C-alpha cells in the first residue's frame, strides 16, 4: 500500500503526485516534500545557518552591527535561551563573508573558559577560514600576533559566558585590540556576560556598560512586522501554500502571532506544524480551522518553552556558567513566580487573567518590587511548612538570590524591569500569568494548589540534600 505525496517536478516549477512508501516517517516525508530538506524555511531544532530564508527580522540590530563594524565598534548580543541570538550572529556572519570587506571568523566557544581553550578554537578556525596561526609561549600573545596579521578580522564568538567567567585576561586583551582597531568582535552571551557588564572590574563593564541598545543588544520576541514576515513564508514559492480567503489570512496571521507571542522558536514551530498538517491531508489551502485546531489542541507550547528556560542562580564563580539549574532552583523559581502571579493577577476575578482581557492593559501596571516578592514568598512558606522548615528553605535561598533571580530573568521573555524603578519588575506582556492560567485549566488545578505543590517539591529536594 502506498500513499500519494506532493513533490516538485524536475524544473522546480510545480508539484506532481509521486508515490511515498506507507512506512515513511511523516515528518521526514514532509521535509522531502516542498523542498524543505534543502530549504529549511521553518527550522525548529537549532540556530539558522547564514543566508537562511527562514531568518527574518532583527533589522535594526543587523543594521547597527554592520554599520558599527565599519566604524570599528564591537558588539555583545544578550538574551535568554532559544530566542535567536546565535541565528542573528550567523546572519551577521553571512553578511560579512559576502561583503569581502572583513575577514569573518566564527568561533563556537560553548563550555570553553580559558585562553588555552580559545586558542584551540582559533587553531581549528584557521584551517577553515584561511589564515595563519602564529605561535608563542604566551597564548594571549599568540592570539594577538595572529589577529594583527589578518586584514580587518571580526571574531564572532558564540556563547562567550564561559570566557566571561574564566578568560577575563583574554577578554581584556581583545578589548584593547578592538580599541586599537586591530580586530572587532560580535559576541553572544547570557546571564554570565550580563553579570560582567555590571562588574566594574570586568572588561565587559568598560566595553558595554550603559550601551544597551547601542553596542549591547537584549534580544526578545519578534515585533509584529517581523512576525508577519515569518508567517509570510507559508506562501513562499517553495511551498506553494495559500490561504482560503483574505479573511482567513487575516485571522490566521493574528492567531499564529498572538498564540506564540512572537517568540521566534514557537512561531517557527507553529508554521512548521501547519506545513506538516497540510502535507498529511494532501492539500495546499490553509483554512481557519487549521489555526483554531492548534489553539484547542490541549498542548501548551508557550508554557513548555518557559519551563525550559533554565537560568542558573549560583553566585559568579560557583557554576554560574553551567547550562542547567538544579531541580531545587527550578522548584524555587516556579514557586516565586507562582506566588507573584497569585498576588498580582488572582486577587480579583481570575476570569480577567486571559490574553484577550489583558491585551490592552500595560503589563507595567502590574509590577512588584523584589522586597515585596520576598515577603510574599516567605509568607507562603511560613503558613505552609512546619517548625523550622521555613528557615531551612530561607537559608538555601537568601535575600540575594531573589535579586539575582529577577535580574537574570529580565534577559528572557518572562520579566522586564520597570523604567526608573529600583529593583521593580513586571511580567512582560502578561505572558507568564496568561500561560500559567492555561496550564492550570488544562490540569484542572487552582493557583493555590500549584503553589502548595511547588513548596512540597522544593522541600523534598532540600530533604534529599541536593547540592546547590
Secondary structure as UniProt FT lines:
FT   STRAND          2..8
FT   TURN            10..11
FT   STRAND          15..21
FT   TURN            22..23
FT   HELIX           26..32
FT   HELIX           33..35
FT   TURN            36..38
FT   TURN            41..42
FT   TURN            50..51
FT   TURN            53..54
FT   HELIX           59..70
FT   TURN            71..72
FT   STRAND          75..78
FT   TURN            81..82
FT   HELIX           85..99
FT   STRAND          103..108
FT   TURN            110..111
FT   HELIX           115..129
FT   HELIX           139..148
FT   TURN            151..152
FT   STRAND          153..158
FT   HELIX           161..166
FT   HELIX           168..179
FT   TURN            180..181
FT   STRAND          183..189
FT   HELIX           191..198
FT   TURN            200..201
FT   HELIX           203..208
FT   TURN            209..210
FT   TURN            213..215
FT   STRAND          216..218
FT   HELIX           224..232
FT   HELIX           233..235
FT   TURN            237..239
FT   STRAND          242..243
FT   HELIX           246..260
FT   TURN            261..262
FT   HELIX           264..280
FT   TURN            281..282
FT   STRAND          285..286
FT   HELIX           288..295
FT   HELIX           301..307
FT   TURN            316..317
FT   TURN            320..321
FT   HELIX           327..345
FT   HELIX           350..352
FT   HELIX           355..358
FT   TURN            359..360
FT   HELIX           363..365
FT   STRAND          367..369
FT   HELIX           370..384
FT   TURN            387..388
FT   HELIX           389..396
FT   HELIX           399..409
FT   TURN            410..411
FT   STRAND          415..417
FT   TURN            419..420
FT   STRAND          424..427
FT   HELIX           428..430
FT   HELIX           431..442
FT   TURN            443..444
FT   HELIX           447..463
FT   TURN            464..465
//
